[in-house]
Every structure is written in C-alpha cells, then in structure tokens.
Amino acid sequence: MKKILACLAFLLSFSLMMGQDPSDTENETQQPKQKNLSIIPLPVIAYNPTNAWMFGLAPGASWFMGDPERTSISSGLGTVIYTTNKQWIITAKTNMFLDGDSWNLLGDWRFFITSQPTFGLGSGPQSAKPVGSGIEYEDGLLSATIPVSQMMEFNYFRFHETVLKRIQDTRFFAGVGYHLDIHSKIQDNLLDLDTVPPVITSHYSYQTVKALSTDGYTLSGISLNALYDSRDNAINPYSGRYAFVNIRINPEFLGSDKRSSILWLEYRDYLHLNKDRPRHLIGFWTYGWFVTSGSVPFLDLPSVGWDQFGRSGRAYTQGRIRGEDLMYGEIEYRFPLQREKDLLGGVVFINGTTASNREGGIDLFDYLDYGYGLGLRVMINKKSRANLAVDFAWGKYGASGFYLGMNEVF
C-alpha cells in the first residue's frame, strides 16, 4: 500500500504539472493564446491482480474539430504498457465530433500479448457453473466444476470503427461500423485431456460444443447503429443523456469463423443535486449485451470490462463475468471536495452484473455480482474538464481493484 500511495503521489504531481490550464497560471502578464489541443502524457505505474506491476504511458488528449460554440469536444485515450507478467497492452480509443457535430466517429483499436484468468460462463459462484456441459468423457459423465480460475494466454487484435451522421439539428445520430476481433496463439493452461478423468476447461467445453477452434478464431462483421447524445461534455458530463444501440452482424464471407449477431443497448443519465455546483450529481449507467444468433467464440462473448473504454465492473478483473447474455448497471455519486473550486472531487459508486450460461442452465438475474468503492478526482484541465481518476473497489468472492485512469468512468 505504501508503494501504491507513493506512485499515486508522483502521478498526481506530474499530471497537474502537464495538464495545467494556462488560464489558471498566476502572474500572467498577457492573455494566453487559446489552445485547441490538450495532451496529457500520463505515466503508468500501477498494480492489479491480473497484470501485476504495470509500467508505461497512458496519454489522454482532447480537442475541438470545429467551432467550440457548436461542436462537442473530441477525446482520445491510449496506452502503451508492459507488465511484470510479460504482457503488452497497446490501445487507442477515440470519440470524435466533426464541425457542428455533423458526424460522430468512434474508434477502438487494441493489440494485446496477454494472459487472463477466466471463470466460466454466467454470474454467480464457481460452484454454480458446470464446465463440461455437453462434453462426455465417459458414457453419461461430464466434467466437474472447476473451483478456481482458469488461466489463459493469447494474443488479441481489435479494430472497431463506427461512423455516425447527425440527423438534421437533433441530437440523434445513425450510421454503420466495421468490427474485427482476432484471437491467436491461445494457450488454455488448465486444460488436460490426458488425465482420468480429463480436466476440461470452460473455454474448451464451449468451443467444442459450438464446433469452433480452441487455438484461435476471428470475428468480423458490420454494424448498424443509432445514437442519442445530448451530454454537454463527453469527457466529464454535467448534464444530458446518452443512449446507444448497436446490432453487429458477423457473416462468414467477411472472415468470421461462424456466422453470428450481437446486440448492444446502452443508456446513461445524470441527476443534478445542486444547480450552483454542476459537479455535484448522481450518474446512472446501464447496458445490455446479447448474442442474438449463431455462435460467438468464447473470448468474444459479452463480458465485464470489455466495453469500449474498459470501464465497467470496477472491483473485478477484465472478463471475470462472462456469458451469452449480460446486463450491467452502475450508480455513482459525484461531489466536489472544495467549497468553491472544482480542482478536487470525490466519487462513491456501486455496480451490479448478471450473465447467463445457456448450456449450464444459468439465466439472467439468477445471480447478481456486485461491486462498490470510492475514488478521487483531480481536474487537470478546466477547459476540457479532463480528470485524473483514482478508484478503489471491492466485490464478491474476494475481488478488489485499484484503478488509475483519465476522465470520468461514464
């Protein structure tokens, strides 16, 4: 804990120095020139159970692609991280608005050389998750529940781009996207087919039942999208609403191993508690993620922490809760820590996730896995409202996490 606090103190001081707004500088003798682009090269020195110690950069940027009076702020987040578990995590995620918000462009690029524990399909305790549904190693006998995490190693490449056109002068957008996910060099460390009885993992069981490869797979498809976004600031909203619908179709002729379709439904809202302090609010976030047809590979199934910006499921490791259907909800209370200024803020949050296991007889809402925690916010750029976010979270089954990032979670 002392090491984490020391690292945190360093990051706070560095981010305040790099992200300082020129308009806040004392003894300024002349009006500073307004800058359109703000870049904060946040260093990463952090720790979590999945990645162990992480070192690298997580730059954040914000800019306007048109007249700020009629154009929403655009943002980008990236990471170049190496971990003591010999993992590489490289990402670039963007949310861009063209002049007058005529177009909204969403990007999500990732390349991982990584390892992650998986815990089977469905929410709830491991004792409720049969692993070998449909896999017989002797007549009428199925593999037993695995009571521990199932470590997997793999490479992952993602390329997601969505283009949305604004509908006249409304805040509605509609458009299309292309999405490519490639998992390769998969190593299922716990799998052992040579023992009696064999140790059959959730990944091997699911992939075998669906007649999919266990070594690697590709999911490639197009999407139809509808968006409503009236937020005053996508980086750190004080008001407005956000609703997003994405139906993704993955045909074999575009490169998918098997055809499938996936539905994403998302909604966010913000309730003000003090009209004089817009930072004092309650935020609501919920999404549903469903396999609507066909066979989706195991690591591409809906799972917590795999939303565009990887913010859901604080307390749990990425992919800790996975299923063919998944619903997530979160409430966060945000408040200023200073009487008049907005430099420092705090948050308290609670989230819940439920997921299904269709083969294993676990339905949505049979189990709810919750997380809760608190965090500190440091506004390092008043113009863009960019925040340095530090969160501590706890959940069920001994789950916990320490999170360091840019901007609000939602």
Buried (B, 14 or more C-beta within 10 A) or exposed (E): EEEBEEBBEEBBEBBBEBBBBEEEEEEEEEEEEEEEEBBBBBBBBBBBEBBEBBEBEBBBBBBBBBEEEEBBBBBBBBBBBBBEBEBBBBBBBBBBBBEBBBBBBBBBBBBBBBBBBBBBBBBBBBEBBBBBBBBEBEEEEBBEBBEEBBBBBBBBBBBBBBBBBBEEEEBBBEBEBBBBBBBEEBEBEBBEEEEEEBBBBBBBBBBBBBEBBBEBBBBBBBBEBBBBBEBBBBBBBBBBBBBBBBBBBBBEEBEBBBBBBBBBBBBBBBEBEEEEBBBBBBBBBBBBBBBBEBBBBBBBBBBBBBBBBBBBBBBBBBBBBBBBBBBBBBBBBBBBBEEEEBBEBEBBBBBBBBBBBBBBEBBBEBBBBBBBBBBBBBBBBBBBBBBBBBBBBBBBEEBBBBBBBBBBBB
